Amino acid sequence: MNKNFLTLGIETSCDDTGVAVLRNDNEVLCEFLSSQIKDHSRFGGVIPEFAARKHLENLLPLVNAALKEINISGRELDLIAVTRGPGLMGSLIVGVQTAKALSQVWGVPLIGVNHLEGHLFAPLVDAQDLEPPFLSLIVSGGHTEIIKVNSFGNYELIGQTRDDAAGEAYDKAARILGLKYPGGPEIDRRAKIGNPHAFNFPVPLKNTDKIEFSFSGLKTALLWQVKKFENEGKEIPIDDLCASFQKSVTEALTAKINLAVKITGIKKVSASGGVSANSALREALKNNKNFRAWLPELKRCTDNAVMIAMAGKNSWTRKKFFEADVIPDPSLHEL
């Protein structure tokens, strides 16, 4: 195999346009990310049609910038890896169709990547010592699940949320508290100056014997606490509410990770997805005595093209690929 195998990664599953070039398995030559947070913040969430239009504007300029950065032409690439799902249909179409066109024009093979497998690879960019078997916590706005990684390409879902994903719960909690979008980082920021013991919010499913999550009840508990302050005409202690809410989410996540470690006997845990950037969760994982944790850099917790390139290159090496018939699938889930 080419000793300088170059993979172009393209990520457009939601509202971030990501492009990266990877050399071999995990050497990042360049990476670019165009965030749409400011564009969608006035709506309080992502508008799918608007997100797709922004991808149309941003994607090709980012690809050109990446190739220019490392001074190569598209024909010198060995592989193009693009997110094929899950995600927003319009956003996925832009990424997949652009990748198909580039593949045909440059004569470069194309591979479709499951976005969740991409997240699974995010901590591996800087962690050559993390090898299967290990447990992967994927925790974001759309997903909260624990995957048992038996080997790369051999994944076993051992637990997931019954209702809201953790990131979704953070965003809904932020709206209840009147905080700006995106809610997760804002709650994290306010929690740092609040008292996590001010309110005794429930820790959902903490003591059950199943590896599962639920956050809708916690969100409701927060809502009723806010309504109580409003009905009594009292000032809402937002910082304390943020800290207490975040404490419960963190305990719910770590409780089930501990349970998964106990059941499987695997003491290696990785975390990825937007919520893995949360400071309380990162501290809890790093300081846990029951396992060793691997976490991605903060910039790679959220959607990015490096993780897609890594997952694509790994799948290509395992000869698992979809080539030019890649079809976007917004409901794709199974790894």
N, C-alpha and C positions, 0 to 999 in steps of 0.2 A: 504494500500500500504506500501511496505517496507520503513521504516523511513530513511534508508540509501540507497536510490535508486541510483545505479551507472551506468552512461552512458559513454561509450567509443565513442568519436567523431573522425571521420576520414575525412580529407579534402584533395582532390587531384584534384581540378577542373582545375588548370592551372600549375604553376611551383613551387608552395610551397607545401611541404608535411607537413601536420599538424596532430597531434595526441593529444588528451586531455581526461582527465577523470573528469566527473562532478558528484558531489554528490547532489541529489535532484534537485532543479530547477536551481540554479545558483552558487553553491559553487564549485570553481575550485580546485580540488585536485592536478592536475599537468597538464602541457601543454608543448608540444615540437613542434618546427617548424624548418624544414630544408629548407632554402632558396636556390634557384638556380640562384640568380641574377648574381653572379660571373661567373657561367657557361654559361649564355646566353648573358652577356654583350658584349662579343667579336663579337657577331652576330648582336647587336643592337636591339634585340627583342627575343621573345620566339620561339624556334624551337620545334614544337609539339612532334616529334618523340624522340628527345633528352630528353624532359621533362618527357615523359612516362618512359623512361629507368631509369632516375634518381629516379622517384617514386618507381620503382621496387627495386632499391638499398636501398632506405631510409625507406620505410614504415614499414616493419616488425621490423627492429632494433628500430624504434621509439616506436612501440607498446610495444615491450619487455621492453624498457627503462621506459615507462610510468607505466607498471604493477610493475616493480621493484621499482620504485620511491615510490609507495604507498603500496608496499608489499602485493599484492593480486595476485591471479591467474585469468586467463581469465574466468573461470567458475563461479567466484564470481560476475561477471558483471550482470546487469539486462537488459541492452539494448546496442546495437551497432547502432550508427547513422552515416550514410555515405552520402556524397554529391553524388547525382545522376544526376545533371545537373543544369544549363547549364555550359559549359566548353569545354575543348579540349577532343575529344573522347578517345584518347589513355590514357590520364591522368585519365579520369573518369573510364575507364575500369579497370585500376590497382587498384583504390580505391574500386570500387564496388566488383570486383571479390575477392579481399583480404578479404573484410568485409564478403562476403558470406561464404568463407572458414572458417573464424574464427567463424562465427555464427553456422555453422554446427558442427565444432569440439568441441566447448565449450557448445553447446546447449543453446545459448543466442539469444533472438529475435533480428531481424534486421529491421531497418527502413531507408527508403531513404529520403533525405532532399533536397529541392530546395535551391540551393546556394544563391539565392536572399533572401529567407526567413531567411537563416542563417545571412546574413548581417543585416537584419532588427532586429535580436535579439542581435547583437553585443553591442549596447549601454546599453542593459538591464542587462548585467553581473554585473555592479556596480550601477544600477539605479533601485532600488526596488520601487521608487516613480513614475516611468513612467508607466502609465496604459492607455489602450485604452479608448476613441478614441484619436489618435494622428497622425501626418503626419510624414512620413519617407522619407527622401531624401537618395536615394541610388545612390552614385556617384563614379564611378570607371573607369577603362580602357575600360570596355565593356558595362557599363550601366550608364545612367543618367536619373533618373525618380523619381517622387514623388508618394508615395503610401499613400492612406488613410487607416489607420488601424482602422477599425470599432470594431473589436475584434480579438484576436489571431485566425488565420485561416480564417478570413473574411476580405479580402483585396480588395481595389479598386484602380486601376491605374488611376490617374487623370492628369498625364502629363509626357511626356518623350521627348527625343531628336529626332529631325528630321533626323539627320545625325550622326556626330561623337559624341561619349561619351566624357565627359569632360577630363577624364584621357587619352583617345586616342588623344585628341587635345593637351594636354600637351606633350605627347611623340613625336607627329609630330612636334610641335613647337621646341622641344629640338633638333630634327634632323636638322631642318632648321638653328638653331643657332650653330650647331656643338657641342652640349653638349652630355655628356655621358649618357648611358642608366642605370637605368630608368630615363626618362626625368622629371617627375613631381617633385621629391625631389630636383633635381638639379636646376630647374627653381625657386623653392621656396627658395633655399639657395641663389641663385644669386639675386633674387628679393629683399631680405632683405637689400642689399647694393645699390640698384638702386633707381631711381626716378620714382614712379608710374604715375607721371603726365608728363613725358618727351614726350610721344607719345599719341595722342588722338585716340586710337583704338576704333572701334565700340563696343557697348554692344549689342550683338545679341538679337533681339526680346524683348528688355527691356520694351517697352511701348505698346506691344500688349495685347489684352484682353484674350489671351489663355495661359493656363499653358503648355508651350512647350519650348524646348531649341534648339539651333543650334550653332555649333562652327566651321563649315567649312569656313564660311566667315571671321571669326576672324583669323583663321590660314592663310588664303590667304592674309589678310591685313598685317600680320607679314612678310610673304614671300616677298611681294612687297617692304616693307620697307627695308628688308635686301638687296634685289637686287638693290635698289636705292643707298644704301651706297657702294655696290660693284661696280656698274657702275661709281660712282663718285670717286672711288679709296680712299674712306674714311674708317677709322677704325670703325668697327661695335661696338656700345655701348651695349654690351650684357646685362649688369646688368640693364640698363634702359629699354631695350626691354623686359626683363623678368618681371620686376616690372610692366610695363604698360600692358603687356599681362595678367599677373596674376590678375591685378586690373579689367580688363574687364571680365574675366571668373568669378571672385568672384561676381561682380555686376550682371552678367547675372543669376547666380544661386540664389542669395538672392532676386532679383527682383521677380522671379517666386515663391519662397517660400512665400514672402510677399503676392503675389496675391492669392496663395492657402489658406493662412490663412484668407485673406479677404473673399474669396468665401465660404469657409467651416465654418468659425467661430471658427475653432479649433486653439488654441494658444499654443499647445504643439508640438514641432518639434524635431525629432531625425535625425541624419546624420550618415551614415556609408559608407564603401567602401574606397578604397585607397586614393581618393581625399579628404576624410574627415580628413586626416592627414595634409592637407595643412594649414599652419599657418595663412594665410590671411583669408581663409574661416572660420576657427575655431574662429578667433577673430570677424569676421563679424557676425557669428551666435550667439556667446555668448553675444555680445553687442547690438543685435537687440532689440528694445523696443516693437516690435509688438508681440513677442512670447517668450517663454522660450525654450531653446535648451538643448538637451541631446546629448553628444558626447562620443564615446567609447575611451578607452585608446589608445594611439598611436599604440601600438603593436597589437591592435585588429581592427584597421581600415582596414588593408589588410587581405587577406584570412587567416583564422585560424580555428582550430578544436573546440575551445570553443564555437563559435557561432553555429557550426553545432550540437554539443552536446545539446546546449540549445534549438535550434529549434526542434531537434529530440525528446527530452524529452517532450517538450510542445505538439507536435503533438501526441505523445504516450498517454499523459494524456487526450487529446481530442479524442482519439481512431481513429485518422486518420493516417494510416500507410500502408506500402506496403509489409512488411515482406520479405520473402526469394525470391520473384519474382522481386526484385529491378532490373531495367534495366537502364543502363546509357543512358542519353539523352542529347547530346551536345546542342540541340536547345531548351531545356526546358525553358519556360519563365513564363507562368502564375503561380501565387502563389495559 
